[in-house]
């Protein structure tokens, strides 16, 4: 059983700079979350002081030594750092003081290590700018990070920070958190002092866990009475009444799968906490009026900035989408409608309060985001949804979140699963105004309920060369997952997820695209290559022979490794959600496994390793057919017989030990600890049973796995 590993503040600080250096080396093609950082020497000094305080039981707070990032926005200044707000136009001068929230975290021993990317003036729900480029999801580099606190969420999802402070004016903390499988909290409006925020905006928090957010929240708000608006506690503190709304009164049109997963999470809470009542209902709203009121607030604030700097729709160094918004008639008329928007805001607040009070709902729950995240795109594209500017309709990425900025209610985004296509799903828990602590408590119990429905998640690694039957075996295990982990959600994931399924065309191996003869696709390959297959022949014109096959194992560039590491982070996020994984993968280099182990070390899971490898004849036939297959198959890794035998060490019968070709103690750990390990060799050596088909192989491996589980279970008692 793998156990959770706790890192010291110094270790986490070193990891921040290691990850930051690797990401910056990709020249904008990586995560791109951090725009400013503390000097490494200073950060390590602060981390060392924190570790010493903790060792001596003199910690300044429960989160002393936490690595914290702050959004690069005017409402979250950090002392002695310059705010850019994602723009070339914002004055670059050091801020004299910390924002109140930042100051309290610093005084609690947190290390404010970096500023995170935001779109120009925080104007949209995606994070990109002409100044800093595109910020991507740290668990899927093909996807947007969300926004406007996208850099904040990506810094946490990447493992660079424990906690990120962002701002939320319409979902800007909750949406990026939901996209990247994190927890995002928007407190009651005005509860956290923020003298620089707009009417709808205020500081928010992003982390992997609710307890960390709760600790940070208590430090920031201190002894603030949390019912400042006069809301009464629940009539029966032991009973919770929850309203699940699918469309938030018609504001959204969520994907059915996503809405059902969010609803299912509440059912799990009801099972875990029987005195919880869940009903489905919709508040009666005028969706168009609500969206227009939100837009007026948003555009009025933007127009003040635009006028201050003398910018226009023709300013070429301004975000292209923002220029399009400035040219829209709604932009110039927004300030004139501000009084109406404030009146509509008061009406909406009264309506929602009445809806909750009359029905005695302690919480309103929705999907945090009703659609899968969009592909990462540059500033001239990412403001479009379904081909139209996002501001033209209330059915957009913020459909389920912006209402609660208008009403001022606390809202918590909580990861609750994954779609079948592998994208995170989040449920949003909304409380009454001032009931922030109740919302956090509700979130904690929901997370525990989701954990309780799963046993310890499984990680089953299936390793071997092409044609060894890995995919057939993986699907067989998933189809029979009930025999391994009752109640668990088993998913089959593969290295193909990043090599083929998710990799943008521009990063594909150009040699394969050329072999395919697809000129349009070749022209799309404008970025650096992420992977390739080097030709092992002595000369390009040499004949194909068994001794001189045209290619060898997959070779990843630094960009390819970044995509692979993002895939590992996604898999780790799935494990944290209780999802068990069957991983069809290839061993190319032990270097590939370091980030996987780093992510997985923070999770409790059970590992089973399965190795399959073919005899030389199968490999030689595959290689001999390579030139014919290249036009149809791209991205399949092939291994020579020598590499296969170097990777595995045969023992006897059906039991093998997985060995990495490395002296690293950490890498050997996966192979030598007491895991249930079953490795089968296909067709070679001759002393082992020969399997005539992939189906027969899968059946035999399944039988061996189940037998291994029974033996392991007996020994554990």
matplotlib code that plots the C-alpha trace (Angstrom):
import matplotlib.pyplot as plt

x = [0.0, 1.5, 1.3, 1.0, 4.3, 4.6, 7.1, 8.9, 8.7, 12.2, 11.4, 8.3, 10.2, 12.8, 10.1, 8.6, 11.8, 12.5, 9.0, 9.2, 12.6, 11.3, 8.2, 10.0, 12.3, 9.3, 9.1, 5.4, 4.3, 3.9, 1.6, 2.8, 1.2, 3.9, 4.7, 6.9, 8.7, 10.6, 14.3, 15.1, 17.7, 15.1, 12.4, 14.6, 15.7, 12.0, 11.2, 14.1, 12.9, 9.5, 10.7, 12.8, 9.7, 7.7, 10.4, 10.5, 6.7, 6.7, 4.7, 3.1, -0.1, -1.6, -0.3, 3.1, 5.4, 2.7, 3.8, 1.4, 0.9, -1.1, -2.9, -1.3, -4.1, -4.5, -6.8, -4.1, -0.9, 2.2, 4.6, 7.7, 6.4, 5.0, 1.5, 1.1, -2.6, -1.6, -1.2, 1.5, -0.4, -0.5, 2.2, 5.1, 6.0, 6.5, 3.4, 4.2, 2.0, 0.5, -3.3, -4.9, -5.4, -1.7, -0.4, -2.3, -1.0, 2.5, 2.3, 1.1, 4.4, 3.2, 5.8, 4.4, 6.5, 5.0, 2.4, 0.2, -1.0, -4.4, -6.0, -5.6, -7.5, -9.2, -11.7, -12.6, -13.0, -9.8, -6.3, -4.2, -2.7, -0.5, 2.1, 2.4, 0.8, -1.6, -1.9, -2.9, -4.5, -1.7, -3.5, -4.1, -2.0, -4.4, -7.1, -7.7, -6.8, -10.1, -10.1, -9.6, -7.6, -6.3, -2.7, -3.6, -5.3, -2.6, 0.1, -1.7, -2.6, 1.0, 2.2, 4.0, 1.9, -0.2, -2.5, -3.4, -5.1, -7.2, -10.2, -13.7, -16.1, -18.2, -16.6, -13.0, -11.8, -14.4, -14.2, -10.4, -10.5, -13.3, -11.4, -8.3, -9.9, -9.3, -11.3, -12.2, -13.9, -15.6, -16.5, -19.4, -19.0, -17.2, -16.2, -12.5, -11.2, -10.3, -10.2, -9.1, -11.9, -14.8, -18.4, -18.8, -15.3, -13.3, -10.5, -10.9, -8.9, -7.8, -6.2, -6.4, -8.2, -11.0, -9.2, -6.3, -8.8, -10.7, -7.4, -6.4, -10.0, -9.9, -6.5, -7.7, -11.1, -9.9, -12.7, -15.1, -18.6, -19.7, -23.4, -23.0, -26.0, -28.3, -29.0, -30.3, -28.6, -30.5, -33.7, -32.4, -28.6, -28.5, -30.6, -29.4, -31.8, -30.1, -31.6, -29.9, -30.6, -29.5, -29.9, -29.8, -33.2, -32.5, -29.1, -27.3, -27.7, -25.4, -24.1, -26.3, -23.4, -21.9, -25.2, -25.8, -22.4, -22.9, -26.3, -24.8, -22.3, -25.2, -26.8, -23.5, -23.7, -27.3, -26.1, -23.2, -25.4, -28.9, -30.3, -29.6, -32.5, -31.8, -34.5, -34.4, -35.8, -35.2, -35.4, -37.6, -35.3, -35.2, -32.0, -31.5, -32.0, -29.6, -26.9, -27.3, -27.0, -23.8, -22.4, -23.1, -21.1, -18.3, -18.2, -18.4, -15.3, -13.5, -14.5, -13.0, -9.7, -9.9, -10.7, -7.9, -5.2, -6.7, -7.2, -9.6, -10.9, -8.0, -5.2, -3.1, -1.3, -4.5, -6.1, -7.9, -11.1, -11.1, -10.9, -13.9, -15.8, -14.9, -16.3, -19.6, -22.4, -23.0, -19.6, -20.1, -23.6, -22.8, -22.0, -25.3, -27.1, -25.3, -28.2, -30.5, -28.0, -27.7, -31.5, -31.7, -28.9, -30.9, -34.0, -32.1, -30.7, -34.1, -35.5, -32.8, -33.0, -36.7, -36.3, -33.9, -35.9, -39.4, -38.1, -35.7, -32.7, -29.4, -27.6, -28.1, -26.0, -25.2, -22.5, -19.7, -19.3, -21.8, -19.5, -16.1, -13.2, -12.4, -9.1, -6.3, -6.3, -4.6, -6.2, -7.8, -9.8, -10.4, -13.2, -15.4, -17.8, -19.5, -18.2, -19.7, -18.3, -19.2, -20.9, -23.7, -25.5, -26.0, -25.3, -21.5, -18.7, -19.9, -23.6, -23.6, -21.4, -22.0, -25.4, -23.8, -21.6, -24.7, -26.3, -23.0, -23.4, -20.5, -19.8, -17.5, -16.4, -15.7, -14.3, -16.7, -15.6, -14.6, -16.5, -16.0, -13.7, -11.5, -12.4, -12.9, -16.4, -17.1, -20.2, -20.8, -22.2, -23.7, -24.8, -26.8, -25.1, -22.6, -22.8, -19.2, -18.2, -21.3, -20.5, -16.9, -18.3, -20.7, -17.9, -15.8, -18.6, -19.3, -15.7, -15.7, -18.9, -17.3, -14.3, -16.5, -18.1, -14.7, -12.2, -8.6, -8.1, -6.1, -3.3, -2.8, 0.2, 0.3, 3.6, 5.0, 5.7, 3.3, 1.2, 1.6, -2.1, -2.0, -5.2, -7.2, -6.1, -6.8, -10.3, -10.9, -9.9, -12.1, -15.0, -14.6, -13.5, -16.1, -13.8, -11.0, -12.5, -16.2, -17.9, -14.8, -14.9, -12.2, -10.8, -8.6, -6.0, -3.1, 0.0, -1.9, -3.9, -1.1, 0.7, -2.4, -5.6, -4.7, -1.7, -2.4, -1.5, 1.2, 3.2, 3.0, 6.0, 6.6, 8.2, 4.9, 2.8, 5.1, 4.7, 0.9, 1.1, -1.3, -0.2, -2.9, -1.9, 1.8, 1.2, -0.5, 2.7, 4.0, 5.2, 8.1, 7.8, 6.8, 8.0, 9.7, 10.9, 14.6, 15.5, 18.0, 19.3, 22.8, 21.6, 18.1, 18.3, 19.3, 17.1, 14.7, 16.0, 15.3, 18.7, 18.0, 14.4, 13.5, 12.6, 13.1, 11.4, 9.5, 11.7, 10.2, 11.4, 11.1, 7.7, 6.6, 7.7, 5.7, 2.6, 3.4, 3.8, 0.5, -1.1, 0.4, -1.1, -4.5, -4.2, -3.2, -6.2, -8.4, -6.9, -7.7, -11.3, -11.3, -11.1, -9.0, -6.7, -5.6, -2.7, -1.6, 1.9, 5.4, 8.8, 11.1, 13.2, 13.0, 13.1, 9.5, 8.4, 9.8, 7.0, 4.4, 5.9, 6.1, 2.4, 1.3, 3.4, 0.9, -2.0, -2.9, -3.4, -2.7, -0.3, -0.3, 2.3, 1.7, 4.4, 3.8, 6.4, 6.4, 9.0, 11.4, 9.3, 6.4, 8.6, 10.4, 7.2, 5.9, 9.1, 9.1, 5.6, 6.5, 6.9, 3.4, 1.8, 3.2, 0.6, -2.2, -0.6, 1.1, 2.6, 2.9, 6.0, 8.1, 10.8, 13.6, 13.8, 17.0, 15.2, 12.4, 14.7, 16.7, 13.5, 12.2, 14.0, 12.3, 12.1, 9.8, 6.2, 3.9, 5.6, 8.1, 9.5, 9.3, 12.8, 13.7, 17.0, 18.2, 20.0, 17.6, 16.2, 12.9, 12.5, 13.3, 10.7, 7.8, 9.4, 10.5, 7.9, 5.3, 2.8, 0.7, 2.8, 2.0, 4.1, 3.4, 5.7, 4.0, 5.3, 8.9, 10.6, 9.1, 8.8, 5.8, 2.3, 1.8, -1.3, -2.8, -4.8, -5.0, -8.4, -6.9, -4.0, -6.4, -8.4, -5.2, -3.9, -7.2, -7.2, -3.6, -4.5, -7.5, -5.5, -2.8, -5.5, -6.8, -3.2, -2.5, -5.7, -5.0, -1.5, -2.8, -4.7]
y = [0.0, 3.4, 6.0, 9.7, 11.6, 15.0, 17.4, 20.1, 23.7, 23.6, 20.6, 22.3, 25.5, 23.5, 21.8, 25.2, 26.5, 23.2, 23.1, 26.9, 26.4, 23.5, 25.4, 28.5, 26.5, 25.7, 29.3, 29.7, 26.3, 24.9, 25.8, 29.4, 30.2, 32.3, 35.8, 36.9, 35.0, 35.6, 35.0, 31.4, 32.3, 34.4, 31.8, 29.0, 31.1, 31.7, 28.0, 27.0, 29.3, 27.9, 24.3, 25.2, 26.8, 23.7, 21.4, 23.4, 23.4, 27.2, 27.4, 30.8, 29.1, 25.9, 26.7, 28.1, 27.2, 26.9, 27.9, 30.6, 32.4, 35.6, 36.7, 39.5, 41.9, 45.4, 44.3, 41.9, 44.0, 42.3, 44.6, 45.5, 43.7, 45.4, 44.6, 44.2, 43.1, 41.1, 44.3, 46.4, 49.5, 49.0, 51.2, 49.0, 50.4, 48.4, 48.3, 49.7, 47.4, 43.9, 43.5, 42.7, 39.0, 38.7, 40.5, 38.1, 35.0, 36.4, 37.1, 33.5, 32.1, 31.5, 32.0, 34.4, 32.9, 34.2, 36.2, 34.3, 35.1, 36.8, 38.0, 41.7, 43.7, 40.4, 40.9, 37.2, 33.7, 32.4, 33.3, 34.7, 38.0, 39.6, 40.3, 36.8, 34.4, 31.5, 29.9, 26.2, 23.7, 22.0, 18.6, 18.9, 21.2, 21.1, 22.8, 26.3, 27.0, 29.0, 32.5, 35.0, 33.4, 30.7, 31.1, 30.8, 27.5, 26.2, 26.9, 24.7, 22.0, 21.8, 21.2, 24.5, 26.0, 24.8, 27.7, 30.4, 33.7, 34.9, 37.2, 36.3, 38.7, 36.1, 32.7, 33.7, 31.5, 28.7, 28.1, 27.5, 25.4, 23.3, 22.9, 21.6, 19.3, 21.7, 23.4, 27.0, 29.3, 32.6, 34.0, 36.2, 39.5, 42.1, 39.6, 39.8, 43.3, 44.3, 48.1, 47.7, 45.4, 46.2, 45.9, 42.2, 41.1, 40.0, 37.7, 34.0, 30.9, 27.8, 24.7, 20.9, 20.5, 22.2, 22.0, 24.1, 26.7, 26.7, 27.4, 30.2, 31.6, 31.7, 33.4, 36.1, 36.9, 36.4, 36.8, 38.4, 37.5, 35.4, 36.3, 40.0, 40.1, 38.8, 35.3, 32.8, 29.4, 26.3, 25.6, 22.1, 22.1, 18.4, 18.5, 20.0, 20.8, 21.1, 22.4, 21.0, 23.3, 22.1, 25.4, 28.0, 29.3, 29.0, 30.7, 27.6, 24.7, 22.1, 18.9, 16.1, 13.9, 16.8, 17.7, 14.1, 13.6, 16.7, 15.5, 12.1, 13.6, 15.0, 11.6, 10.3, 13.0, 11.9, 8.3, 9.3, 11.8, 10.5, 13.7, 15.4, 16.2, 16.8, 18.3, 19.4, 22.8, 26.0, 29.6, 31.8, 34.2, 36.4, 35.0, 37.8, 40.5, 38.8, 38.5, 42.1, 43.3, 41.4, 42.7, 46.3, 46.0, 44.2, 46.6, 49.7, 48.7, 47.9, 51.2, 53.1, 51.4, 51.9, 55.6, 56.1, 54.8, 56.4, 53.0, 52.3, 49.5, 50.3, 50.0, 47.2, 46.3, 45.5, 42.0, 41.4, 40.1, 43.2, 45.4, 43.6, 44.2, 47.9, 48.2, 46.6, 49.2, 47.6, 48.7, 52.4, 52.3, 50.3, 53.2, 54.8, 51.7, 51.2, 52.4, 49.9, 47.1, 47.9, 47.8, 44.5, 43.2, 44.0, 42.4, 39.2, 39.0, 39.4, 36.7, 34.2, 34.8, 34.3, 31.1, 29.7, 30.9, 29.8, 26.4, 26.2, 25.4, 25.6, 25.2, 25.7, 23.2, 23.3, 22.0, 24.6, 24.6, 23.0, 22.2, 20.6, 23.1, 24.6, 23.9, 26.4, 29.2, 32.6, 35.9, 36.4, 33.2, 32.3, 34.9, 33.0, 30.3, 28.3, 30.9, 33.9, 36.4, 35.1, 38.3, 37.9, 35.2, 34.1, 30.5, 30.5, 29.3, 31.4, 30.5, 28.6, 31.0, 34.7, 34.9, 34.4, 37.4, 39.5, 38.1, 38.1, 34.5, 32.3, 29.6, 26.6, 24.6, 20.9, 18.3, 15.3, 13.1, 12.9, 12.7, 9.6, 11.7, 12.4, 16.0, 17.0, 17.7, 20.0, 20.6, 24.1, 24.5, 27.9, 29.0, 31.9, 35.3, 35.1, 31.3, 30.8, 28.4, 26.3, 26.1, 25.0, 22.4, 21.2, 20.9, 18.8, 16.4, 16.1, 15.3, 12.6, 11.2, 10.9, 9.2, 6.7, 5.4, 4.1, 1.6, 2.5, 3.4, 0.9, 1.6, -1.3, -0.7, -2.8, -2.7, -4.1, -3.5, -3.1, -6.1, -7.6, -7.3, -4.5, -2.7, -5.9, -6.8, -3.3, -3.3, -6.8, -5.5, -2.5, -4.6, -6.7, -4.0, -5.2, -8.1, -5.8, -2.8, -2.9, 0.4, 2.0, 3.7, 2.0, 3.9, 2.7, 5.4, 5.2, 7.0, 7.5, 10.0, 12.5, 11.1, 10.8, 11.7, 15.0, 16.3, 19.4, 18.9, 21.5, 19.4, 16.1, 14.3, 15.9, 12.7, 10.8, 13.6, 13.6, 9.8, 10.2, 12.5, 15.0, 18.4, 20.3, 18.6, 19.2, 22.9, 22.9, 21.6, 25.1, 24.5, 22.5, 18.7, 16.9, 13.4, 11.5, 8.1, 8.3, 6.2, 3.5, 2.6, 3.5, 5.4, 6.6, 4.6, 1.4, -1.6, -2.6, -5.8, -7.5, -6.2, -2.7, -1.8, 1.8, 3.0, 2.4, 3.4, 6.7, 9.7, 12.7, 16.3, 18.7, 19.7, 16.1, 15.5, 18.5, 17.0, 13.6, 15.2, 17.0, 13.6, 12.2, 15.1, 14.4, 10.7, 11.7, 14.0, 11.1, 9.0, 11.7, 11.5, 7.8, 6.7, 3.6, 3.5, 0.8, 2.3, 0.9, 2.4, 1.9, 2.0, 4.2, 5.9, 5.9, 9.7, 9.5, 8.0, 10.6, 13.1, 10.3, 9.1, 12.6, 13.1, 9.7, 9.8, 12.3, 9.7, 6.5, 3.8, 0.1, -0.7, -3.8, -4.2, -6.4, -6.9, -8.4, -8.9, -10.6, -12.9, -11.7, -13.0, -10.7, -7.7, -8.4, -8.8, -5.6, -3.8, -5.3, -3.9, -0.5, 1.3, 0.1, 1.0, 4.5, 6.0, 4.7, 4.4, 7.3, 7.3, 3.6, 3.0, 0.0, -1.7, -3.9, -7.4, -6.3, -3.4, -5.6, -8.1, -5.4, -4.0, -7.2, -10.0, -13.4, -15.7, -18.7, -19.7, -16.7, -14.4, -11.7, -8.7, -5.3, -3.7, -0.3, 0.2, 2.7, 2.8, 5.4, 4.2, 6.0, 4.4, 0.9, 1.5, 0.8, -2.5, -3.8, -2.9, -5.6, -5.0, -7.6, -8.0, -10.3, -10.2, -12.5, -13.2, -14.0, -16.9, -16.7, -18.5, -21.7, -23.1, -20.8, -21.3, -19.9, -17.8, -18.0, -14.8, -11.5, -12.6, -15.8, -13.9, -11.5, -14.3, -15.9, -12.6, -11.9, -15.3, -14.7, -11.3, -12.5, -15.4, -12.9, -10.7, -13.7, -14.6, -11.0, -10.7, -13.9, -12.7, -9.3, -11.1]
z = [0.0, -1.0, 1.8, 1.8, 1.9, 3.6, 2.1, 4.2, 3.2, 1.8, -0.3, -1.7, -2.4, -4.3, -6.3, -7.1, -8.7, -10.5, -12.0, -12.8, -14.6, -16.6, -17.6, -18.6, -20.8, -23.0, -24.1, -23.6, -24.7, -21.2, -18.3, -18.2, -14.8, -13.0, -14.2, -11.2, -8.5, -5.3, -5.6, -4.9, -2.2, -0.3, -0.6, 0.6, 3.6, 4.5, 4.0, 6.2, 9.0, 8.7, 8.9, 12.0, 13.7, 13.0, 14.3, 17.5, 17.9, 17.4, 14.2, 13.6, 12.3, 11.1, 7.6, 8.5, 5.6, 3.0, -0.5, -1.7, -5.0, -5.6, -8.7, -10.8, -10.3, -9.0, -6.2, -4.8, -4.5, -3.1, -1.3, -3.4, -6.5, -9.5, -10.7, -14.5, -14.6, -17.7, -19.7, -21.3, -20.2, -16.4, -14.7, -13.6, -10.2, -6.9, -4.7, -1.3, 0.8, 0.7, 0.2, 3.6, 2.7, 1.5, 4.6, 7.0, 5.2, 5.2, 9.0, 9.5, 8.1, 4.5, 1.7, -0.9, -3.7, -7.0, -8.9, -11.3, -14.8, -15.5, -18.7, -19.5, -16.8, -15.8, -18.5, -19.5, -18.3, -19.9, -19.1, -21.9, -22.8, -25.4, -22.7, -21.2, -23.7, -23.0, -19.6, -19.8, -17.5, -15.5, -15.8, -19.6, -21.6, -24.5, -22.4, -21.1, -17.5, -17.1, -15.8, -14.8, -11.9, -14.3, -13.4, -9.7, -10.3, -12.6, -10.0, -7.5, -10.0, -11.1, -7.6, -7.5, -4.7, -1.8, -1.9, -4.4, -3.8, -6.7, -7.2, -8.2, -9.9, -11.8, -11.2, -11.7, -8.8, -9.0, -12.7, -13.0, -9.9, -11.4, -14.7, -12.9, -10.3, -7.4, -4.6, -5.2, -2.6, -3.0, 0.4, 1.2, -0.7, 1.5, 4.2, 3.3, 3.3, -0.2, -0.7, -4.3, -5.6, -7.8, -6.6, -7.5, -7.0, -3.9, -2.9, -3.2, -2.4, -4.4, -3.0, -3.3, 0.0, 1.9, 5.3, 3.9, 2.5, 5.8, 7.7, 5.4, 5.5, 9.4, 9.3, 6.9, 8.4, 12.0, 14.5, 12.0, 12.9, 10.0, 10.0, 9.5, 7.2, 9.9, 8.4, 10.9, 11.3, 10.2, 12.2, 12.8, 12.9, 12.4, 9.2, 5.9, 3.1, -0.3, -3.5, -6.6, -9.6, -13.1, -15.0, -12.2, -13.2, -16.9, -16.9, -18.0, -20.4, -18.8, -20.4, -19.1, -18.0, -16.0, -14.4, -13.5, -11.9, -9.8, -8.7, -7.9, -5.6, -3.5, -3.4, -1.9, 0.8, 1.6, 1.9, 4.2, 6.1, 6.3, 7.8, 4.5, 2.2, -1.5, -3.8, -7.4, -8.0, -10.0, -8.8, -10.9, -12.7, -15.8, -17.3, -19.8, -17.1, -14.7, -17.3, -18.5, -14.9, -14.5, -17.8, -16.8, -13.6, -15.5, -18.5, -16.3, -14.4, -17.6, -19.2, -16.3, -17.0, -20.7, -20.4, -17.8, -20.2, -23.3, -25.1, -28.0, -30.1, -32.4, -29.8, -31.4, -28.2, -26.5, -26.2, -29.5, -27.8, -25.5, -28.6, -30.0, -26.8, -26.7, -30.2, -29.1, -28.4, -25.0, -23.8, -24.2, -22.8, -19.7, -17.3, -18.1, -16.9, -13.6, -11.5, -13.2, -12.7, -9.0, -8.7, -10.5, -8.3, -5.2, -6.7, -7.5, -4.1, -2.5, -4.9, -4.1, -0.3, -0.5, -2.5, 0.1, 3.1, 2.0, 1.1, 4.2, 1.9, 3.7, 0.4, -3.3, -5.4, -9.1, -11.4, -11.1, -14.9, -17.2, -20.1, -20.6, -20.8, -24.1, -25.9, -25.0, -27.5, -28.0, -27.1, -30.6, -30.1, -26.5, -26.0, -28.4, -27.3, -30.1, -32.5, -30.8, -28.2, -24.7, -23.7, -26.3, -24.3, -20.6, -21.7, -21.3, -19.1, -16.2, -16.4, -13.1, -11.1, -11.9, -10.1, -6.8, -7.3, -7.8, -4.7, -2.6, -1.4, -0.4, -3.0, -2.9, -6.0, -5.1, -7.4, -7.7, -10.5, -14.2, -17.4, -19.6, -21.8, -18.8, -17.9, -14.2, -12.9, -10.0, -7.8, -6.5, -2.9, -2.2, 1.2, 2.6, 2.9, 5.8, 6.1, 4.9, 7.7, 7.1, 3.4, 4.2, 6.6, 4.0, 1.5, 4.0, 4.6, 0.8, 0.2, 2.9, 1.5, -1.9, -0.4, 1.5, -1.6, -2.8, -1.4, -1.6, -5.3, -7.5, -9.9, -12.3, -14.6, -17.8, -19.5, -22.7, -26.4, -29.2, -30.1, -26.6, -25.9, -23.3, -24.5, -24.6, -21.1, -19.8, -21.2, -19.7, -16.3, -16.5, -17.6, -14.5, -12.1, -9.5, -8.7, -7.7, -5.9, -5.0, -5.7, -7.4, -10.7, -12.9, -15.9, -18.7, -19.4, -21.8, -22.9, -26.1, -24.0, -24.5, -27.6, -29.8, -28.1, -26.6, -28.3, -30.5, -34.1, -34.0, -31.6, -33.4, -34.8, -38.2, -39.5, -39.0, -40.5, -43.5, -43.8, -43.7, -46.7, -45.1, -46.3, -44.4, -41.2, -41.9, -42.3, -38.9, -37.3, -36.5, -32.9, -31.5, -31.8, -28.7, -29.7, -32.5, -33.5, -34.5, -37.5, -36.5, -39.9, -40.8, -43.8, -44.8, -48.0, -46.3, -46.8, -44.1, -42.4, -39.1, -37.9, -39.2, -38.3, -39.2, -35.7, -32.0, -28.8, -28.4, -27.7, -26.0, -26.3, -23.3, -24.5, -24.8, -21.2, -20.2, -21.8, -20.2, -16.7, -17.2, -18.0, -14.8, -12.8, -14.3, -13.3, -9.8, -9.6, -10.7, -7.9, -5.4, -6.5, -5.7, -9.4, -9.9, -13.0, -15.4, -17.2, -20.5, -20.9, -22.2, -20.4, -22.4, -19.7, -15.9, -16.2, -17.3, -13.9, -11.6, -11.9, -11.8, -8.5, -7.2, -7.8, -6.7, -3.5, -2.1, -2.4, -0.8, -3.4, -4.2, -7.0, -9.2, -12.0, -15.0, -17.6, -21.0, -23.8, -27.1, -28.6, -31.2, -34.1, -33.2, -32.9, -36.1, -38.0, -36.6, -37.5, -41.0, -41.6, -40.2, -43.5, -44.6, -41.3, -40.8, -43.1, -40.8, -37.4, -35.7, -32.2, -31.3, -29.3, -30.3, -28.3, -29.3, -27.8, -26.0, -24.3, -23.3, -21.6, -20.0, -18.5, -17.0, -15.1, -15.5, -12.5, -12.7, -13.4, -13.7, -11.2, -12.3, -10.6, -12.4, -12.4, -13.5, -15.3, -12.7, -9.4, -8.0, -4.7, -5.3, -8.7, -7.3, -4.6, -7.1, -7.9, -4.6, -2.1, -1.2, -3.9, -5.6, -8.7, -11.6, -14.7, -17.6, -20.5, -23.7, -25.8, -24.5, -22.9, -24.1, -20.6, -20.0, -21.4, -24.8, -25.3, -28.8, -28.7, -26.9, -25.4, -24.1, -22.7, -20.9, -19.4, -18.0, -16.6, -15.0, -13.3, -12.1, -10.8, -8.9, -7.4, -6.4, -4.7, -2.7, -1.5, -0.6, 1.3, 3.3, 4.1, 5.3, 8.0]

ax = plt.figure().add_subplot(projection="3d")
ax.plot(x, y, z, "-o")
ax.set_aspect("equal")
plt.show()
